[in-house]
Amino acid sequence: MDRVVAESETETAAGSVGGDIPRDFQSLRTLIAARRPRLPKRLVQAADFIVENPQAIAFGRVAELATQAGVQPSTLVRFSQALGYSGFSDLQAVFRAHARQRWPDYRERLEELDDAEDARDGAHARLNAFIHAGQVSLDHLGQTVDPAVLDAMLDRLANARSVSIVGMRRVYPVALYLCYGLRKLGLRCDMIDNAGGLGHRQVELLGGGDVVLAISFTPYAGETLELCETAVRGGAAVLALTDSAFSPLAQLASLWLEVVETDHGGFRSLTASMTLAITIMVALAERRRVPNAG
């Protein structure tokens, strides 16, 4: 341990850049490129991974990220300090801010659409563009869903003592539809929408045998992640629909399925998400042999 601390202090002193450290992604990338030739071999390995996987860095946990990069967690900490940051979480904050900026607000998205070539062709051209985005999303869903994981998830839902659905913000319609469908199937199902600020209290009542089915995509809803962390601490299982192996929700879940929605002009539909949701409901109906479950 003393050796690790000593190495950290030595490399920090050698690598410290002095002055203000970057708080925006592009400046940080420029700094990493400038510092890379003078970094030790392991820190170069960390630097390359960090630059090539900004989304993972934004929302991943240091232990899992270190495994992906093929280094020790302490190496990521030392790399952050070598650039002048107080630690990995300080560096990670830059990547999180960048990830949030990737999804502009709705007024900005509309302005981007107005500048697009198909804007001058009217609503029908716009419709075709959104249809195409939905088709791409569905094609990706068909290629990425692991049948074994889907079957295992259905088993967990079918045998659960209770099922709770968590989905905030943009994915709320998917969560609400899932809750409606599962209730039609005769499953005990609760919608945890944090109404009245009671979401954490609802989750705290869950335990072994209970399942939380959570939905969240980039930029991940903090409330959803907090509720799932509470569920895991209490012994409940978390199943997830999310968009990446690096999603913090995937790291909390015992089983997860990948859903990536293609955007048009910054707007993402719920085409693939709704398709997977209705698949889960119908497949459960078949397993439970519930007639007229639609």
DRENDO-1510 file (C-alpha; in Angstrom, 1 decimal, always signed):
<recs>
REC; n; res; u; v; w
REC; 1; MET; +0.0; +0.0; +0.0 .
REC; 2; ASP; +2.8; +2.4; +0.9 .
REC; 3; ARG; +4.5; +1.6; -2.5 .
REC; 4; VAL; +1.3; +2.5; -4.3 .
REC; 5; VAL; +0.9; +5.7; -2.5 .
REC; 6; ALA; +4.5; +6.6; -3.1 .
REC; 7; GLU; +4.2; +5.8; -6.8 .
REC; 8; SER; +1.0; +7.9; -6.9 .
REC; 9; GLU; +2.7; +10.9; -5.3 .
REC; 10; THR; +5.8; +10.6; -7.5 .
REC; 11; GLU; +3.8; +10.4; -10.7 .
REC; 12; THR; +1.5; +13.2; -9.6 .
REC; 13; ALA; +4.4; +15.4; -9.0 .
REC; 14; ALA; +6.0; +14.5; -12.4 .
REC; 15; GLY; +2.8; +14.8; -14.3 .
REC; 16; SER; +1.1; +17.8; -12.7 .
REC; 17; VAL; +0.3; +20.4; -15.3 .
REC; 18; GLY; +0.0; +23.4; -13.0 .
REC; 19; GLY; -2.5; +26.2; -13.4 .
REC; 20; ASP; -6.1; +25.7; -14.2 .
REC; 21; ILE; -7.2; +22.2; -15.3 .
REC; 22; PRO; -9.6; +21.7; -18.2 .
REC; 23; ARG; -13.3; +21.6; -17.4 .
REC; 24; ASP; -14.5; +20.9; -20.9 .
REC; 25; PHE; -14.1; +17.8; -23.0 .
REC; 26; GLN; -12.2; +19.2; -26.0 .
REC; 27; SER; -9.6; +21.0; -23.8 .
REC; 28; LEU; -9.2; +17.8; -21.8 .
REC; 29; ARG; -8.5; +15.8; -24.9 .
REC; 30; THR; -6.0; +18.3; -26.0 .
REC; 31; LEU; -4.2; +18.1; -22.7 .
REC; 32; ILE; -4.1; +14.3; -22.8 .
REC; 33; ALA; -2.6; +14.4; -26.3 .
REC; 34; ALA; +0.0; +16.8; -25.1 .
REC; 35; ARG; +0.9; +14.9; -22.0 .
REC; 36; ARG; +0.8; +11.4; -23.5 .
REC; 37; PRO; +4.4; +11.2; -24.8 .
REC; 38; ARG; +5.8; +11.8; -21.3 .
REC; 39; LEU; +3.5; +9.4; -19.4 .
REC; 40; PRO; +4.6; +6.0; -18.0 .
REC; 41; LYS; +3.5; +3.0; -20.0 .
REC; 42; ARG; +0.5; +2.1; -17.8 .
REC; 43; LEU; -0.7; +5.7; -17.8 .
REC; 44; VAL; -0.5; +5.7; -21.6 .
REC; 45; GLN; -2.7; +2.6; -21.6 .
REC; 46; ALA; -5.2; +4.4; -19.3 .
REC; 47; ALA; -5.1; +7.5; -21.5 .
REC; 48; ASP; -5.8; +5.7; -24.7 .
REC; 49; PHE; -8.8; +3.9; -23.1 .
REC; 50; ILE; -10.2; +7.1; -21.7 .
REC; 51; VAL; -10.0; +9.0; -24.9 .
REC; 52; GLU; -11.5; +6.2; -26.9 .
REC; 53; ASN; -14.4; +5.5; -24.5 .
REC; 54; PRO; -15.8; +8.8; -23.3 .
REC; 55; GLN; -19.3; +7.5; -22.8 .
REC; 56; ALA; -18.0; +4.6; -20.6 .
REC; 57; ILE; -15.9; +7.0; -18.6 .
REC; 58; ALA; -18.8; +9.3; -18.0 .
REC; 59; PHE; -21.0; +6.8; -16.2 .
REC; 60; GLY; -18.8; +3.8; -15.4 .
REC; 61; ARG; -17.4; +2.7; -12.0 .
REC; 62; VAL; -13.7; +2.8; -11.6 .
REC; 63; ALA; -13.3; -0.9; -10.9 .
REC; 64; GLU; -15.2; -2.0; -14.0 .
REC; 65; LEU; -13.5; +0.6; -16.1 .
REC; 66; ALA; -10.1; -0.5; -15.0 .
REC; 67; THR; -11.0; -4.1; -16.0 .
REC; 68; GLN; -12.0; -2.9; -19.4 .
REC; 69; ALA; -8.8; -0.9; -19.8 .
REC; 70; GLY; -6.6; -3.8; -18.5 .
REC; 71; VAL; -5.2; -1.7; -15.7 .
REC; 72; GLN; -5.6; -1.5; -11.9 .
REC; 73; PRO; -8.1; +1.0; -10.5 .
REC; 74; SER; -5.2; +2.9; -8.9 .
REC; 75; THR; -3.8; +3.5; -12.3 .
REC; 76; LEU; -6.9; +5.5; -13.3 .
REC; 77; VAL; -6.6; +7.5; -10.2 .
REC; 78; ARG; -2.9; +8.2; -10.8 .
REC; 79; PHE; -3.6; +9.2; -14.4 .
REC; 80; SER; -6.2; +11.7; -13.2 .
REC; 81; GLN; -3.8; +13.1; -10.7 .
REC; 82; ALA; -1.1; +13.3; -13.3 .
REC; 83; LEU; -3.3; +15.7; -15.2 .
REC; 84; GLY; -3.8; +17.8; -12.2 .
REC; 85; TYR; -7.2; +16.5; -11.0 .
REC; 86; SER; -7.8; +15.6; -7.4 .
REC; 87; GLY; -8.9; +12.1; -8.4 .
REC; 88; PHE; -10.8; +10.0; -10.9 .
REC; 89; SER; -14.2; +11.3; -9.9 .
REC; 90; ASP; -12.9; +14.8; -10.5 .
REC; 91; LEU; -11.8; +13.8; -14.0 .
REC; 92; GLN; -15.0; +11.9; -14.6 .
REC; 93; ALA; -17.1; +15.0; -14.0 .
REC; 94; VAL; -15.7; +16.5; -17.2 .
REC; 95; PHE; -16.9; +13.4; -19.2 .
REC; 96; ARG; -20.4; +13.5; -17.5 .
REC; 97; ALA; -20.8; +17.1; -18.4 .
REC; 98; HIS; -19.9; +16.3; -22.0 .
REC; 99; ALA; -22.3; +13.4; -22.1 .
REC; 100; ARG; -25.2; +15.7; -21.0 .
REC; 101; GLN; -24.3; +18.3; -23.6 .
REC; 102; ARG; -24.7; +15.7; -26.3 .
REC; 103; TRP; -28.4; +15.9; -25.8 .
REC; 104; PRO; -29.5; +19.5; -26.4 .
REC; 105; ASP; -32.8; +20.8; -25.1 .
REC; 106; TYR; -35.9; +20.6; -27.3 .
REC; 107; ARG; -35.7; +24.2; -28.6 .
REC; 108; GLU; -32.1; +23.6; -29.9 .
REC; 109; ARG; -33.2; +20.3; -31.5 .
REC; 110; LEU; -36.0; +22.1; -33.3 .
REC; 111; GLU; -33.6; +24.7; -34.6 .
REC; 112; GLU; -31.3; +21.9; -35.9 .
REC; 113; LEU; -34.3; +20.3; -37.7 .
REC; 114; ASP; -35.1; +23.7; -39.3 .
REC; 115; ASP; -31.6; +23.8; -40.7 .
REC; 116; ALA; -31.8; +20.2; -42.0 .
REC; 117; GLU; -32.3; +19.6; -45.8 .
REC; 118; ASP; -35.6; +17.8; -45.4 .
REC; 119; ALA; -37.1; +20.7; -43.5 .
REC; 120; ARG; -37.9; +22.5; -46.8 .
REC; 121; ASP; -39.7; +19.3; -48.0 .
REC; 122; GLY; -42.5; +19.5; -45.4 .
REC; 123; ALA; -44.0; +17.2; -42.8 .
REC; 124; HIS; -44.1; +14.1; -45.0 .
REC; 125; ALA; -40.4; +14.1; -45.5 .
REC; 126; ARG; -40.0; +14.6; -41.8 .
REC; 127; LEU; -42.3; +11.6; -41.2 .
REC; 128; ASN; -40.2; +9.5; -43.6 .
REC; 129; ALA; -37.0; +10.5; -41.7 .
REC; 130; PHE; -38.5; +9.5; -38.3 .
REC; 131; ILE; -39.8; +6.2; -39.9 .
REC; 132; HIS; -36.3; +5.4; -41.1 .
REC; 133; ALA; -34.8; +6.2; -37.7 .
REC; 134; GLY; -37.3; +3.8; -36.1 .
REC; 135; GLN; -36.5; +1.1; -38.6 .
REC; 136; VAL; -32.8; +1.4; -37.8 .
REC; 137; SER; -33.6; +1.1; -34.1 .
REC; 138; LEU; -35.6; -2.1; -34.7 .
REC; 139; ASP; -32.9; -3.6; -36.9 .
REC; 140; HIS; -30.3; -2.9; -34.1 .
REC; 141; LEU; -32.7; -4.4; -31.5 .
REC; 142; GLY; -33.0; -7.6; -33.6 .
REC; 143; GLN; -29.3; -7.9; -33.9 .
REC; 144; THR; -28.3; -7.2; -30.3 .
REC; 145; VAL; -30.8; -8.9; -28.1 .
REC; 146; ASP; -29.4; -12.1; -26.6 .
REC; 147; PRO; -32.1; -14.7; -26.7 .
REC; 148; ALA; -30.7; -16.5; -23.6 .
REC; 149; VAL; -30.7; -13.3; -21.6 .
REC; 150; LEU; -34.3; -12.5; -22.7 .
REC; 151; ASP; -35.4; -16.0; -21.7 .
REC; 152; ALA; -33.7; -15.7; -18.3 .
REC; 153; MET; -35.3; -12.3; -17.7 .
REC; 154; LEU; -38.7; -13.7; -18.5 .
REC; 155; ASP; -38.1; -16.5; -16.0 .
REC; 156; ARG; -37.2; -14.0; -13.3 .
REC; 157; LEU; -40.3; -11.9; -14.0 .
REC; 158; ALA; -42.6; -15.0; -14.1 .
REC; 159; ASN; -41.3; -16.3; -10.8 .
REC; 160; ALA; -41.0; -13.0; -8.9 .
REC; 161; ARG; -42.9; -12.4; -5.7 .
REC; 162; SER; -43.6; -8.9; -7.0 .
REC; 163; VAL; -42.5; -6.8; -9.9 .
REC; 164; SER; -41.8; -3.0; -9.7 .
REC; 165; ILE; -41.3; -0.9; -12.7 .
REC; 166; VAL; -39.0; +2.1; -12.7 .
REC; 167; GLY; -38.7; +4.5; -15.6 .
REC; 168; MET; -38.4; +8.3; -15.4 .
REC; 169; ARG; -38.5; +11.2; -17.9 .
REC; 170; ARG; -38.5; +10.2; -21.6 .
REC; 171; VAL; -39.0; +6.5; -20.9 .
REC; 172; TYR; -41.9; +7.0; -18.6 .
REC; 173; PRO; -44.4; +5.9; -21.3 .
REC; 174; VAL; -42.6; +2.6; -21.7 .
REC; 175; ALA; -42.6; +2.0; -17.9 .
REC; 176; LEU; -46.3; +2.8; -17.7 .
REC; 177; TYR; -47.1; +0.5; -20.6 .
REC; 178; LEU; -45.2; -2.3; -19.0 .
REC; 179; CYS; -46.9; -1.9; -15.7 .
REC; 180; TYR; -50.3; -1.9; -17.4 .
REC; 181; GLY; -49.5; -5.0; -19.4 .
REC; 182; LEU; -48.1; -7.0; -16.5 .
REC; 183; ARG; -51.1; -6.2; -14.4 .
REC; 184; LYS; -53.3; -7.5; -17.2 .
REC; 185; LEU; -51.3; -10.7; -16.9 .
REC; 186; GLY; -52.2; -11.0; -13.3 .
REC; 187; LEU; -48.8; -10.2; -11.9 .
REC; 188; ARG; -48.5; -8.1; -8.8 .
REC; 189; CYS; -46.9; -5.0; -10.3 .
REC; 190; ASP; -46.2; -1.6; -8.9 .
REC; 191; MET; -45.3; +1.6; -10.8 .
REC; 192; ILE; -42.5; +3.4; -8.9 .
REC; 193; ASP; -42.8; +6.9; -10.3 .
REC; 194; ASN; -41.6; +8.8; -7.1 .
REC; 195; ALA; -45.0; +10.6; -6.8 .
REC; 196; GLY; -45.0; +12.6; -3.6 .
REC; 197; GLY; -41.3; +11.7; -3.2 .
REC; 198; LEU; -42.2; +8.3; -1.9 .
REC; 199; GLY; -40.2; +6.3; -4.4 .
REC; 200; HIS; -37.4; +5.4; -2.1 .
REC; 201; ARG; -39.9; +4.3; +0.6 .
REC; 202; GLN; -41.6; +2.0; -1.9 .
REC; 203; VAL; -38.3; +0.4; -2.9 .
REC; 204; GLU; -37.1; +0.0; +0.7 .
REC; 205; LEU; -40.0; -2.3; +1.3 .
REC; 206; LEU; -38.7; -4.7; -1.4 .
REC; 207; GLY; -36.5; -7.7; -0.6 .
REC; 208; GLY; -35.5; -11.2; -1.7 .
REC; 209; GLY; -37.9; -12.6; -4.3 .
REC; 210; ASP; -38.9; -9.1; -5.6 .
REC; 211; VAL; -37.8; -7.8; -9.0 .
REC; 212; VAL; -37.3; -4.2; -10.2 .
REC; 213; LEU; -37.5; -3.8; -13.9 .
REC; 214; ALA; -35.8; -0.5; -14.7 .
REC; 215; ILE; -35.5; +1.5; -17.9 .
REC; 216; SER; -33.0; +4.3; -18.5 .
REC; 217; PHE; -31.0; +5.5; -21.5 .
REC; 218; THR; -28.4; +8.2; -22.0 .
REC; 219; PRO; -28.4; +10.7; -20.3 .
REC; 220; TYR; -29.3; +8.3; -17.5 .
REC; 221; ALA; -31.9; +9.5; -15.0 .
REC; 222; GLY; -30.3; +9.9; -11.6 .
REC; 223; GLU; -33.5; +9.1; -9.8 .
REC; 224; THR; -33.7; +5.7; -11.5 .
REC; 225; LEU; -30.1; +4.8; -10.6 .
REC; 226; GLU; -30.7; +5.8; -7.0 .
REC; 227; LEU; -33.8; +3.7; -6.7 .
REC; 228; CYS; -32.1; +0.7; -8.2 .
REC; 229; GLU; -29.2; +1.0; -5.8 .
REC; 230; THR; -31.6; +1.1; -2.9 .
REC; 231; ALA; -33.3; -2.0; -4.3 .
REC; 232; VAL; -30.1; -3.9; -4.6 .
REC; 233; ARG; -29.1; -3.1; -1.1 .
REC; 234; GLY; -32.4; -4.4; +0.2 .
REC; 235; GLY; -31.9; -7.8; -1.6 .
REC; 236; ALA; -34.2; -7.3; -4.6 .
REC; 237; ALA; -33.1; -8.2; -8.1 .
REC; 238; VAL; -32.8; -5.5; -10.8 .
REC; 239; LEU; -33.4; -6.2; -14.4 .
REC; 240; ALA; -32.7; -3.5; -16.9 .
REC; 241; LEU; -33.5; -2.2; -20.4 .
REC; 242; THR; -30.6; +0.2; -21.2 .
REC; 243; ASP; -28.4; +1.3; -24.1 .
REC; 244; SER; -24.8; +0.1; -23.3 .
REC; 245; ALA; -22.7; -2.3; -21.4 .
REC; 246; PHE; -21.1; +0.8; -19.8 .
REC; 247; SER; -24.5; +2.0; -18.6 .
REC; 248; PRO; -24.5; +2.4; -14.8 .
REC; 249; LEU; -27.9; +0.6; -14.8 .
REC; 250; ALA; -26.3; -2.4; -16.6 .
REC; 251; GLN; -23.7; -2.5; -13.8 .
REC; 252; LEU; -26.4; -2.7; -11.1 .
REC; 253; ALA; -28.6; -5.2; -12.9 .
REC; 254; SER; -28.3; -9.0; -12.6 .
REC; 255; LEU; -29.7; -9.2; -16.2 .
REC; 256; TRP; -30.0; -6.5; -18.9 .
REC; 257; LEU; -31.0; -6.1; -22.5 .
REC; 258; GLU; -29.6; -3.5; -24.9 .
REC; 259; VAL; -31.9; -1.1; -26.6 .
REC; 260; VAL; -30.5; +1.7; -28.7 .
REC; 261; GLU; -32.8; +4.3; -30.3 .
REC; 262; THR; -31.6; +6.0; -33.4 .
REC; 263; ASP; -32.2; +9.7; -33.3 .
REC; 264; HIS; -33.2; +12.2; -36.0 .
REC; 265; GLY; -32.2; +15.8; -35.4 .
REC; 266; GLY; -31.6; +14.9; -31.8 .
REC; 267; PHE; -35.1; +13.4; -31.2 .
REC; 268; ARG; -35.2; +9.8; -30.3 .
REC; 269; SER; -38.4; +7.8; -30.6 .
REC; 270; LEU; -39.4; +4.9; -28.3 .
REC; 271; THR; -39.9; +2.5; -31.2 .
REC; 272; ALA; -37.5; -0.2; -30.2 .
REC; 273; SER; -38.2; +0.3; -26.5 .
REC; 274; MET; -42.0; -0.2; -27.0 .
REC; 275; THR; -41.4; -3.2; -29.2 .
REC; 276; LEU; -39.2; -4.9; -26.5 .
REC; 277; ALA; -41.8; -4.0; -23.9 .
REC; 278; ILE; -44.7; -5.6; -25.7 .
REC; 279; THR; -42.5; -8.7; -26.5 .
REC; 280; ILE; -41.9; -9.1; -22.8 .
REC; 281; MET; -45.6; -8.9; -22.0 .
REC; 282; VAL; -46.7; -11.3; -24.7 .
REC; 283; ALA; -44.0; -13.8; -23.9 .
REC; 284; LEU; -45.0; -13.7; -20.2 .
REC; 285; ALA; -48.6; -14.3; -21.2 .
REC; 286; GLU; -47.5; -17.4; -23.1 .
REC; 287; ARG; -45.5; -18.7; -20.2 .
REC; 288; ARG; -48.4; -18.1; -17.8 .
REC; 289; ARG; -51.0; -19.3; -20.3 .
REC; 290; VAL; -53.2; -16.3; -19.6 .
REC; 291; PRO; -55.9; -16.0; -22.3 .
REC; 292; ASN; -56.7; -12.7; -23.9 .
REC; 293; ALA; -53.9; -10.9; -22.1 .
REC; 294; GLY; -53.7; -8.1; -24.6 .
</recs>
